Amino acid sequence: MDYLYVEKLCDELNQTLRKRRIKRVFSQALKVSIEIDSLYLNFYSGTPNALFVSEKPLVEKDFSPLSFLKGLFIRRFFLPRRDRVLFAELVKILPSGKSNLNYLIFELTGKNANLFVLNEKREILYLLREPKSSVRPLEKGEKYRFPPSEKKPFNDLSFGKVSVEGVEKNLYRFVEGLSPLNSREIGLLFKEYGNLEKAYSEFIEKHRKSREAYLYFKDRKPKYLTTFPYESLSELNFEVFSGELPFSSAWRKFYEVVVEEREFENKKRKLIERLNQKIESLEEQIKELLRTDRLKEEINRLKYWGEVLKHNLHRVKPGVSEVELPDYSTGRAVKVPLDPSLSPKENLERIFNLYRKKLRRLEFAKEELPKLEEEIEKLKLLKQFIESSKSVDEISEFLKEKEEKGRSLPQFKVFTLPSGRKILVGRNRRENEFLSLKASNPWDFWFHVKDTPGSHVILKLQRGEEPTDEDILLSASAAAYFSKGRESGKVLVDYTRVKNLKKPPGTPLGFVTYREERTVSVSSEDFERFLKAPQRGQGLLVSNDDN
């Protein structure tokens, strides 16, 4: 952002915030929001920088290091020199009637952007981060110094023979308050007038008279903010901001599109990375559980050894590490390894204990495998939803839950029907709303027991696909099973396409209205029998309520 734009913003801040009182200061990471009466002055020190007024803060985390600013009045905003360093003069009225003076400084200098608070002697009381420049090391308690600059006012410079190309490429290197984009625009005016002084004067006059802000887009992304329409940007589309706080509003739009979109993509990427890590971990666990062939061999061998030893226990002498015994059914000689430190009877118990332990491990694998498969299916569904999300609001539930409960993912249930199609079942109002309004496609089917509290059930379908009658009835039975009507025998279940759901404004979490529904009468027992069916472990993904 160039000095000229900051100059216009300074005028707006004076018109809007001057003589108002600071209530609170919020800060998190690179963002600072200062509550000033009913408005917020927001500062973003990342790249690109931002400073704008809004009715809501960028962050809402109280920032105690700047709590001493509470109650101070803003006397004025000003730019002490032609640079992107904006001062806010703050006054505290003492009981004696005298006043204390402080300065709040916003350095809008790109990657080195910073925020300072100074006392009346301009000594540093607080700085957002240590300046990286070796030529201006500043610390708390030291006197504030401006960022170094060798530029001079235009009128203090003398120019020899100049060219359009020279003006466009080099003018900003020598003249204070100018950016490369400003130089390009002055270069076009120089081409028209043939006189650098005239071109510069005309450029400044256009800036001075402007009451509108211009936001230019390149490849549909905000690229430049200017204080009047630039001929050098005539090939780009732009948006004009006028009326109340045009320069603040344009900068806010720039920030929201560029910075928030970038932060949103970063959050999406991190969430997807976490999901991929979880999926990979679960897939490794499944691979390990599927390695059961050798385990089955060990189980059969231990059982065989145990039976042979049991029938020949009287033949075994203590203190041997191996014994050769006849098979009780075939008479064939069998070598059985033993622990010489144990008695024959203790060796028999050891072998059968080891047999039972490995058998339990095999049974555990059979039980755990469907749970892991369900968890993977759940994570893939969540990943698909996050990949298709378009705003922070859509994924805010994941971020919010992580912050509040130490968990990051909804724990809805996933089941696979005999047809291979899946149903999703919400466990609470938040998950019901997530599944029905966010994680489902318009062509999926939605089920809910009529006039009875219960889970939302979503039958997942491919676009253009139709469910079977069995899919409909079993999904409806699942809705009955996960409702307060489970023990009521036959219940009525409404179902419709997800596209027919609507969330009325102001209604409670999980509440939806629907249309074009059909109704079936089902019992929860159908789904309960399905859960207990032997084939359940082969096709059905068992739900897992654990984190």
N, C-alpha and C positions, 0 to 999 in steps of 0.2 A: 504494500500500500504506500502511495507517495504522500509527500508532505501536504500537497494541495488538498487532497481528500481529507486528511486529518484536520486541516485548517477549517474546512466546512463543518466537519463533525464537531469541532471545538465550539463553533458558533451555536450549533444545535444544543449541545450539552449545557451551555450557558442559558439558553432560552428555556430549557426543560428542567434542569436540576439545580440551578443556582438558588441559593438561600433555603435549600431543603436539607433535612437532617438524615444522617446515616443511622439506620436501625440495627442492622446486623451485617456480618461479612461471612460468606461461605467460600470454601475453596476445596478443591480436590484435583490432584495431578496438575495439569496445566491450566485449569479453569478457576476463575475467581468471579464471584457474583456479589455485588454490594447492594444491599437493600437500602433504597433512599426513598423514604415515605412509601408510596404504593408502587414504585418502579424499581427496576434492577439495572445497574450498570454492570455489564458482563465483559470480562477480559479473557482472551484466550492467547496464551503465550507460545502455543505451538505454531507450526507452519501450515498454511498462511495465518498470520496474526488476525485477531478480530477484537473490536471494541464497539459495543452497541448497547442501546437501551431496549428493554423488553418488559413485559408485564409478568413474566415468569423467569426464575433464575436458571442458569445453566447447570448449577449444582446446588444441593440443599444440605451439604455437610458443614456444620458450624466450624469456623476456623479460629481457634482461641488465640493464636499469635497476633491476630489483628482485632481482637475484641476491644482494644483500647480506642478504636475509631468510633465505637458506638456513641451516639449522642452529639457528634461533631457536625457542624453546619458547613455546607459548601459555600464559600464566599464567591469563588469564580473558577473557571477553567481558563488556562492560557497556554500559549506556545512561546517560551522564552527566546527561542531562536528558530530559524527556518530549517527544522529537522522534525523527525517523527517522534518527538519527545513531548508528551502532553502532561502539563501540571494541573493538579486540582488543589486549590488553596483551601485548607480546612481550618475552621475556627471553633474553639471551645470556650464558651462563656463561663467564667468562674463566678462563684457566689459574691465575690467582691465587686463584680461588674467588669473586671478586667478580662482579657481574653488571651488564650494560648493559640499559637499558630503552628500548623503542621502542613506538610506537603505530601500529596499522593501523586506519584509519578508513574505514567504508563510509557514505557519505551517500546514503540511499535517498530522494531528494527529487524524484522525477519527472524532468522534462526537464533539471534541473540536477544530476542524480546524479553523484557523483564518488568518487574513492578517494585517500586521503592516507596518507603514512608520516611520522611525526614522531619526533624524538629525545626524550630524557628531559625536555628543557626545552619540549617541545611546539612545537619549530621544525620547519618543513616540510622534509623531506628529499626528498620526491617527491610529485607530484600528477599524477593521470591526465590532467586537462585544466584549463586556466585557467578559474576561475569567471566566468560571464558577468555576474553581478550587479555593478552599479556601486557598491553600498553595501558590498560585501565583496570588494574586489580582493585576491587572495592570490597570492604568488609564492614560489618556492623560497627558503628561508632565513628567511622571515618567521615570526612566531608564528601558530599556527593560531587562527582565530576561528570560532565556530559560525555557521550560517546565521541571519540576523536574524529575530526573531519578537517580536511584541508580545503574544502570548497569555500567559495566567496560569493557575495551578492553579485548579480549580473552587472549592475552599474559600476562595480569596482573593478571590473575586468576590461581589458582592451583586447580586441580581436583583430588579427591581420586579415589576410585573404582567407575567406571561408567558402566551403562548398556545401551543397545539400547533404551529401554523404557524410561530410565531417560533422555537420550539425546533428544529424540523426544518430551518429555513432559515438560522438565524443562530448557533446555539450553538457550532458548530465555529470560528466566527470569533474567539471570545473565550477558549475553554477549550483549554489546551495538551493535546496528545495525542489530540485528536478530529479525525475526518474528517467530511465531509458525510454519508457513510453512517452513521457512528456517531450523528450528530445525528438522523437520521431514525428510528433505532431508539429512541433516548432519547425522541423525541417520542411514539412509540406508548406507551411505558411511562408517560410523563407524562399521556397521555390516560387511561390506566387508573387511575393513582394520584392524579392531580390535584395532585401535589407534585413539584417539580423535583428537590429534594434526594433524595427517595425514589427517583425514576426514575433519577437518575444513579447512586446507590448500588447499586440493583438491577442496572443495566447492568454496572457494574464488577465486581460480585460474580459475575455469570454469566461474565464474561471470566476472572476469577481462578480459578474452579473448573474451567474447561474443560480437557480433555486431548485434544481432537479439533479438527481443522481442517476447515473447510467451504468447498468450492469451488462457487460458484453459476454457472450457465450461462444465457445469454440468447441466443436464436436459435442454440442449440447451440454457442455459443462461450463460453469462460470469461470471466466478467465481474467477479466479486467473490470475495475471500478473507476469511473471517471466522473468529473464534476460538470462536464458538458459533452455533447456528442463530438467524437473524434473522427476527423476525415481519414486518419490513418487506420481506423478500424471499420471502415465503411462496408467491408466485405462480410463482417460478422453480424449476427443477430444480436439484438439488445433489448433490455427491459428498462423502462423509464419509471423512476420513483419520484413522486411529487407529494404535495400536501404536507401532513404532519411528519416530522422526522424523516425526510427522504433519505438522507445520507446514512443515518443509523439503520433504517429499514433495509436499504440496499446491502449494507455490510452484513446485516443479520442474515439476509437471504443467501449471500455468498457463503457465509459460515455454515449455514444449515445444509446447503447442498454439497459443498466441497468437504468440509471437515466432518460433519456428522455422517455423511455417506461413507467417508473413508473409515471412520470409527466403527460404523455399522458393519462394513465389510470385514474389518479386523475382528470384531466380535463374532461374526458368522464363521470366519475362518478358524478362530480358536475353538468355538463350540464344535465345529465339524472335526477338527483335529482330535479333540477329546473323545468324541463319539467313535472315530476311527480307531483310536487307541483301545477303547473299551471293546469294540468289535473284534479287533485283532487278538486281544487278550482272551476273550471268550472262545474264539475259534481255536486258539492254541489249547485251551482246556478241553474243548470237544475232541480235538485230535488225540489228546492224551487219554481221554475216556474211551475213545474208539479202539485203542490198542489193547483189546481184551483177549485176543487169540492166545497169547502166551499166558495170560492170567488164567484162562480156562484150562489150559494144559496143566498149569501148576496146581489148580484146584483138584482136577481129576487125579493127578499123581499123588497129592497129599492124602486124598481120600482113600486111594488104593493102598498106599503104604500103611495108613492107619488101620484099615481092615485086615491086611496081612499080619501086621504086628499084633493086633487084638487077638487073632486066632492062634498066634504062636508065641504069646507073651511068656509062657512057661519055659520056652526054649532059649530065651535071651539072657545072657550073662551081664552083670553090671560092669561098667568101665570100658565098654567097647565103642568105637566110633562108627562102626558099620557092621551089619549082620545080614547073613544070607538065609532067607526063610522060604519055605514052600508056599506057593499060592494055594489057598484053601480049596479052590474049585478046580484048578488044572494040575496042580502039583508042580508047576514050573518054578524054578528057583528065582527068588526076587531079592535084590540087594536093597536094604533099607538103611539110610544114613541115620546115625544117632548122636546124641550129645553125651560123651563119656562121663560128664560130671553129674548126669541125672540117672536115676534108677530106671529100669524098664517101664514101670508104670508111669513115671513122670515123663519119659520120652513119648509114651503113647498120648498122654494129655497134651504135651507140647505140639505134636503133629496135628491133632484134631483142633487145638486152639488156633494154630496157624491156618488150617483149612477153613475154619469158620471165619477168621479175620479176612482172608482173601475172598471168601464167598460174599461177605458183607460188602467188600470193596466192589465186587462185580455188581451186586444189587444196587449199591449206591450209584454206580455208573449208569445203570439202566434208568434209575429215578432222576438223576441229575441231568442227563442228556437232554430230555425234553425242556427242562427249565432253562438250560443254557441256550437252546435253540429259540425258545420264546423270547429270551432277553435280547438275543441278536436281532430277531425280527422286529422287536420294539425299537431298538436303537436305529435300525435301518429306516423305519418309518419316521422317527424323529429327525434323522439326518436328511431324509427327503424333504420334510417340511421346512427345516432350517435353510436348506439350499434354495428352496423356492420362495422364501420370505423376502419381503420388499422393504421392511422398515424395522426399526428398533422395537416399536410397539409389539410387533408380531412375536418377537423372541424374548420380550421382556420378562415373561413368566419364568423362563429358564434362568435368566440372570438374577431375578428377584428371589427365587426360591433358594438359589445357591447362597445369596447374601444372608437370608433370614434363617434358613434351616440347615445350612451346611450341605444341602443336597442340590443337584443341578438338573435332574431329569424327572418328569412325571412318571409315576409308577402304575400306569393303567395296565389292564390285563389284555392279553392277546391269546386267542384260541384259533386253531385251524379246524375247519369243518371237514366232513368226509369228502366233499367236493374239491378240497384243496383251497377254497376261499377262506379268508380270515375275517374274524370279527374282533372289534376293539371294544373294551368295556371300561367305562370310567368308574373310579372308586369313590369319587367325591364330586362336589359341585364344580370345583375348579377344573378337574379333569374332564367332567362332562362337557363343560363349555369349550375346553381346548379341543377335544375330539370332534365335537359337533360343528364348531365354527372355524377351526383353524387347521386341523390335521386331516380333514376329509375333503374329498373331491365332490363337486356338485352332483355327480352321477352315482355316488355311493348311496346306500340305503340307511336310514335312521330308524331306530326302534325305541319305544318307551311304553311302559304299562300305562294304560289310560287312567287318569285321575288318581294316581298313586305314586308316592315318592319312590325313586329308584334310579338305577344307572341308565345312562344313555348307551345304547349299543349301536355300533356302526358296522355294517356289512360292506367290506371293501370289494370293489368291482373294477374291472378294466373299462375304459370308455367304450360305450356301445354294448357292453356285456349285460345279459339278463340273468338273474339268479334263478335257481331251481326252486320248486315248491318246498323241497326239503330244506334248502338254505333259508327260505323265508320262515318256515315253521320253527326251525332250530334256533335261528336268531331271535325270534319272538319269545321262544321258551327261555333263552338266555336272559332276555330283558325281565321276564317273570322271575327267574331264579335270583337275579341280583336286584330284587325290589322288596318292598315291605309286603307284597302280595304273594311271597313265595309259598306260604303255608295255606293259601286260600283256595286251593284247587284250581279250577279253570278261571283265568283272568283275561280281560280284553287288552290287547296290545296294538297300539297305533304304529304304523310305519309309513314312511314317505321318502322321497329323494331328499338328499341333503340340501339341494338347491331350493327346496321349499321351506327351509327353516329361516327364521328371522329373530333377531335380538332387539326387542323394543328398548329404546333409550331409558336409562334409569332403573331397569329391572334388576333383580338380584342375580348374583353369580350363578350360572348354570341354567337360568330361565330362558326358554325359547318359545316362540309360537310357530305353528306349522299349518300347512294347507295341503290339499289334494291327498289327504291321508287315506289309507285303507286300514281295516281293523280285522284282526284274527283272534279267535279264542283258543288259548293254549294253556298248558299246565307246566309248571316249573320242573315237574318230574321227568319230562322228556329230556331236558338238558342235563338233569342230574344223572339219569341212566347213561347218557352219552359220556359224561365225565368218568363214570365207573367202568365203561366198556373196555375189554381187554385190548382192543386195537388203538385205544387212546394214546398209548406210548409211542405208537408207530406214526400216527398222522397228526394227533392233537398236540399242540404246544401248550404245556401246562403253565399256568400263571405262577409268577414268583413275586411275592410281596416284599421281599428283602431288598435293601438298597443295593 
